[in-house]
Amino acid sequence: MNCGYKPEVASMDMVIAAGFGEAHLKKNGEIIWSEDNKEYKDCITVKDAEEMAAKDPDNDWRFEIIGPLSEVEYQRHDKGKWVLIRTGLGFA
C-alpha cells in the first residue's frame, strides 16, 4: 500500500515500532507489549517476540505496527516465522 515494501515474512531483527503511531504485540488478541512512548532503542524486535512466543507456542501471536500512512499485522505461523497477514492505510 503506502510507504514502501512490506516483507511477506518479518526478519528477526525487525524492530516492532511505529515511531509516530503505535505498535503492539498480542497473544490471543490481548496486548502484552506496547510501544507506548518508548524510544526506538527501547522497543522489542521480532526476535524478542519470538522468544516470548516460543515459551507459550499454543496461542495466536501477532504484532501490529500502525503509522500515519501504513499499517501491517504479522502472525506467528511457525518457529521463527512471522507472516504478513494484513496491510492497511494507517491512521491518516
C-alpha positions in Angstrom: 0.0 0.0 0.0 1.8 3.1 1.2 5.3 3.8 2.4 7.3 1.1 0.6 7.8 -2.6 0.6 6.3 -4.8 3.3 8.1 -8.1 3.6 5.9 -11.2 3.5 7.9 -12.7 6.4 9.3 -10.5 9.1 13.1 -10.7 9.7 14.2 -11.5 13.3 16.0 -8.1 13.5 12.9 -6.1 12.6 12.0 -3.6 15.3 8.4 -3.6 16.4 7.9 0.2 16.4 6.0 2.8 14.5 7.7 5.9 15.8 4.8 8.2 15.1 1.9 5.9 15.7 1.6 2.7 17.7 2.9 -0.8 17.8 1.6 -3.8 19.8 2.5 -7.5 20.4 -0.6 -9.5 21.1 -1.3 -13.0 22.4 -4.8 -14.3 21.7 -5.9 -10.7 21.0 -4.6 -9.3 24.3 -1.9 -6.7 24.2 1.1 -8.0 26.1 3.6 -5.3 24.9 3.1 -1.9 23.5 5.4 0.8 22.2 3.7 3.4 24.4 6.0 6.4 24.0 9.1 4.3 24.2 12.3 5.4 22.5 13.1 3.4 19.3 16.1 1.8 21.1 13.8 0.5 23.8 11.4 -1.3 21.5 11.4 -5.0 21.0 12.4 -6.9 17.9 10.7 -9.8 16.2 13.4 -12.0 17.8 12.3 -10.8 21.2 8.6 -11.5 20.3 9.7 -15.0 19.0 11.4 -15.7 22.3 8.2 -14.9 24.2 6.1 -16.9 21.8 8.4 -19.9 21.9 7.8 -20.2 25.7 4.0 -20.3 25.1 3.5 -21.5 21.5 0.0 -22.8 21.6 -1.5 -19.4 21.2 -2.3 -16.8 18.5 0.7 -14.5 18.5 0.6 -11.3 16.4 2.1 -7.9 16.2 0.8 -4.7 14.6 2.6 -1.6 13.5 0.2 1.3 12.8 1.7 4.5 11.3 0.1 7.6 9.6 0.3 6.1 6.1 0.8 2.4 6.6 -0.4 -0.4 8.8 0.8 -4.0 9.0 -0.1 -7.1 11.0 2.1 -10.1 11.3 1.1 -13.5 12.8 3.4 -16.3 14.0 2.9 -19.3 11.8 5.8 -21.5 13.0 9.1 -21.2 14.9 10.8 -18.1 13.8 8.2 -17.4 11.0 6.1 -14.3 11.3 3.9 -13.8 8.2 2.3 -10.7 6.9 -1.5 -11.2 7.2 -2.9 -7.7 6.8 -1.9 -4.3 5.4 -3.8 -1.0 5.7 -3.7 2.7 5.0 -2.7 3.7 8.6 -4.5 6.3 10.6 -4.1 9.4 8.4 
